[in-house]
Amino acid sequence: MQVYYVRNIMSQMKDQLFEEILQARQRVYAVGEPTPLNRLNLAGVDAVVFAKREDLGPIKAYKWRGAYNCMAKLSPEQRAGGVVAASAGNHAQGVALAAARLGCKAHIFMPRSTPAVKQNSVRMHGGENVEIVLVGDSYDAASAAAHEFAEAHHLTFVHPYDDLATMGGQGTLADEVVMSGQGAFDRVYLQIGGGGLASGAACWFKKFWPNCKCIGVEGINQASMKLAVETGERRELPYVDVFCDGTAVRKAGENTFELCRELLDGFVTVTNDEVCQAIRALWNSLRVVPEPSGAMGLAALLQDWDAGKIAPGEKCLVVLSGGNMDFSQLGVVAARGGVRETNRSLRYLRIPMETKRGQILKYLSHIPAGVQLMDVQYGRIGGDIQYPVFGVLGTDEQFEQIRVGLAQRGLEAQDVTNDDDVLFRMISYDRVHISHPAFFVIEFPERPGAFQEFMSAMGKYANLCYFNYRYSGESVGRAMVGLEFQTREDRDACRKLAEQMRGTTIQRIHEMPDDVRRRVLDSMSPATQA
């Protein structure tokens, strides 16, 4: 009897949500137009993939739909009193836009750490109708303060996800997909923060395409909904990664939990690196750069394709849920995105090598054909063995070639791809073990062998003691190179040779000034001046 009661409640909730989406169709287009579907051309993926372009909406994200629908449903008296919301990003912009269009006051609580660019976007959309209140260091703190303010002043709180009216607004994007004529889709990947988008879209898709698999997507350290569904109860995550800040929710919503448990066919969790690779794939296909959470659906699809879970020719949909990328985050995305191909991956290998002249260059000259060098981190330390780190892009077969080649020389590489010191480029260096150093910044053609040509010429005078290089995607490579010399005369001769090579073997070179070099060396070791 109890099971029947629960099922009946769920059926009523789904019917109510479906009705909310129907009603939202009459409201949301007062502030925005339907967003397009674009076909994606993905290297190595033999499936039909479309992206729903929510980054082209009025706030460059889908959140305007739910915020406006929720506020448009309020009575004139409720709107006259004003509304309260909490958000660090897109929901805040949606509430601000709705407040301006509906002529009501919105008190928007945001964490104190919210970047100025996001605060400015809220003010741009809301104008005089918006008051921003900065409080706390997290969304949870801002949300708690917003609820307290709303209760104390008897104002309506506009929830970012756990409200059927909000979910109904989000579900209108699914209606546009159904009406596009591109369906039916075999698979749909839906980002989950609190679950409003996934609930609304899955409700609509399941109604019209019962055989469509609706898959929830969460960050690997954000998976509060997956945890709730697996354990049967909503639990608060002890830690939430905020790289994909649009989906960083510590605890699944009460209503969205019930709906996602009923409507979703499964979950995929994605890493930040997979998200960066998906952003690069979207750039390659559409020349767009979404915010990290906006690319999570594609990251999950690519993961499923690589795992063989998607059959060739299957029709798949991903939601490009937002394009409000913080410009300062682009460098991190580019560095971690690598070059995504179905059979190549980026790995960082720490390889022990004897402290002898030319050892690193000898390794570089024996990199298997087709392997791309992406990163080198090396600084001379004490002892008979050195530990340079090489970031290389290759196939499993090529990595096996590297392993076998090293084993033949009595060496074994350690995979340090996820080590913090590698991620933050902590390059060890001890000046007490070098003599008469000189540091050069060089630019060389980004092609195999270019750097080796430079070092071969330098080799008669110098030994490599420092190497800091990272692939940037440009036609030239840039590296900081430290060279040590047996005598000052060798160092002076090398400087002259470097000048002669400018514009030929290398495109540009300049030496670190002596005062800077001495300051850097002094910070590395308390030993006597080299």
Buried (B, 14 or more C-beta within 10 A) or exposed (E): EEEEEEEEEBEEBBEEBBEBBBBBBEBBEEBBEBBEBBEBEBEEBEBBBBBBBBBBBBBBBBBBBBBBBBBBBBEEEBBEBBBBBBBBBBBBBBBBBBBBBBEBBBBBBBBEEBBEEBBEBBBBBBEEBBBBBBBBEBBBBBBBBBBEBBEEEEBBBBBBBBBBBBBBBBBBBBBBBBEEEBBBBBBBBBBBBBBBBBBBBBBBBBBBBEEBBBBBBBBBBBBBBBBBBEEEEBBEBEEBBBBBBBBBBBBBBEBBBBBBBBBBEEBBBBBBBBBBBBBBBBBBBBEBBBBBBBBBBBBBBBBBBBEEBBEEEBBBBBBBBBBBBBEEBEEBBBBBBBBBEBEBBBBBBBBBBEBEEEBBBEBBEEBBEEBBBBBBBBBBBEEEEBBBBBBBBBBEEBBEBBBEBBEEEEBEBEEBBEBEEBEEEEBBBBBBBBBBBBBBBBBBBBEBEBBBBBBBBBBEBBBBBBBBBBBBEEEBBBBBBBBBBEEEEBBBBBBEBBEEBBEEBBBEBEBBEEEEBBEBBEEBBEEEEB
